[in-house]
């Protein structure tokens, strides 16, 4: 007589059981990042300012989720490698891809602009990967990292705030602050240099910022 087949739990349910409360806040962070991208795309399709402002608003909301997931993890003493990887992946969407998409929607669409936006996102990815690899060393035997090497990627909330203010003043598209100029074969809007500066500060190894 054959034995009854072993019942297995679907993988997605098994994975959800491995999540901690903080991880769901991390997913909220990622959801805000994707919403920011979609609102930026909606603005490009419709030209309605509210979509642009909603896209910008998603970044500070994502920051709130990002702050709370860390605090909840420490409060419940539920740190895990899964949570750390989730946090990095969510951050690159919310504070890397989201602001870059908003910048493109604002009118940073010249060749040099796009190169700087790509550079900004790549710096964010590199900075998060470096942090994950060096976190244990930087923690110096404790549970918490003592300082950041380079600016944390959530500082890109400043970029979205600048773009939101520009949009509110009607200074996006052809009216971008600083205008645009041709450098060789491509156009550059000086405003895009803020993304280049932000990316460079993120990957700096000489800049050390205490973690609060």
N, C-alpha and C positions, 0 to 999 in steps of 0.2 A: 504494500500500500504506500503510495507516494506521500511524502510529507507536504503539508500545506505550504504554499509559497510564502516566503517571508515578506511581510509588509514593510515597505520603505516609505519614509517621509519625503515628500517632494523637496527638492534642493532649496527652492526659494523659501519654504517655511523653515527649513533647517538654518538657513543663513539669517533669517529674521530673528530666530531665537538667539543667535550669537550677537545681536546688536544690543548695546546698552542705551540708556535714556539719552546720554550725550550724543550718540551717533545719529539719533533722529533729528536733533538740532543741527548737526552737521549736514544732514540731507536737506534741511530747510535752507541752509546757506546755499547749497548747490542749486536748489529750486529757484531761489532768488536770482542767481546768476543766469540761469537759462531764461527766466522771465525777462531779465534785462536785455538779453540778446533778442528775444522775440519782440519786445516793445520797440527796440531800435529798428528792427526790420519793418515793423508796422509803421513807424514814423516815415521811413523811406518810401513806403508804399502809398501812404495817405497824405503825408505832409502835415499832419495834425500835431501841434505842439505838445498836447497832453501825453501823447505816446512817448515823446522824447523825454519829458519830465518824469514819467513813470519809469522809464528805463533807468534814468539817473537815480531815482529814488530806491530802486532795488539794491543798489550797492550799500548804502548805509543800513538798510534792513538786514542784508546779508551779514554785515559787520556785527549787528546785534546777535544774530544766531551764532556767529563765530566766537564772540566773547562768552556767551552763555554755555556753549558746548564744552569749552575748556573749564569753566568754573564748576559745571555740573560734574564733569569727570573727576575733578579734584575733590569735590564735596562727597561724591559717592565712592571715591577711591577705585574707580573703574577705568584704569588706563590700559590700552591694548594697542598692539601693532596695527590691527584693523582700523581702530579709531584714528590713529595717526595718519595712515594712508588715506582714509576717507577725508580727513581734514585737508590734506594737501590737494587732493583732487577737486574738492569743493572750492577751495581757495583759488585755484587757477581758473576755474570757470567764473566765479563771482568777481574776483579782483584782478583778473588778467584778461580773459576773453571778453567779459562783459564791458569793461571800460574801453577796450580797443574797438569793439563793435559800436559803442556810443560815439567814439571819436570819428570813426568812419562815417557814421550817419550824420555827424555834425558838419561834415564837409572836408575832413582830412582824407582826401581821395587821390591826391597826386602821387606820383611814383615814389618820391622820397617820403611822403607821409606814410604810405603803406609799409615801406621798409622799416620806418621807425615804429609803427604799430606792431609789426611782426617781431622786431627786436625787443620791444617791451614785453610781449607775451613770452618770448623765449627766455628772457632774463627772469621772468617770474617762475617759469618751469625750473630753470637751473637753480634759482635761489631756494625753492622748496625742496628740490632733490638734495641739495647740499645740506640743508637743515636736517632732513630726515637721517642722512648719513652721519652727521656730526652731533646730533642732539644729545646722545649719551655722553660724549666727551664734554660738551658745553655745560651739561648739567653738573659736572664735577662730583659725581657720586650721589647727587640728590635726585628728587623726583621732578624738579623744575629747572628749565634752562635759565641760566643766570643772565644772559644777554643775547641779543641778536647780532649776527654778523651781517651788516647791510640792513637797509630799511625793510621792515616786514611788508609783505605784498598787500595787506589791507590798507596801507597808506595811499593806495590808488583811489581811495574814496575822495581824496583831495582833487584828483583829476576830474572825477565825475561832478564834483561840486562846481569846479570852474566851468565845465561845459554846460551844466544846468543854468548857471548864472548868465553865461553868454547867450543861451537860448532864450532865457527870460527877457534879455535886452534886445533880442532880435539879431544877435551877432553870430549867427551860424550860417552855413552855406557860403554864398558869395560875400557875406558881410563879416566873415571870421576876423577876430582880432589879429592885427598884424598883416592882413591880406595874404597874398601869395606871390611867389616869384619863381621864375624858371632858372634852374641850375642844371645846365647840360640838357639832357633829353627829357628830364622830369620836372614836375612842379613841386615846390615845397611851401607849405604853410608854416610859418614860424611857430605857431601854436603846437605843432606836432613835436617840437623839440622838448616840450614838457614830458612827453611820453618817453623820449630818449633819455632824459635826465632821470626820470623815475626808475627806468630799467637799470641804468648804470649804478644808481645808489643801492638798488636791491642786491646786486651781485658784488658790491664792494666788500673786501675782506678787512679793510683798515677801519671802516666805520663800525663802531660797536655801540649798540643801544641797549641799555639795561631793560630787562623784561619786568614789567610791573606785576 
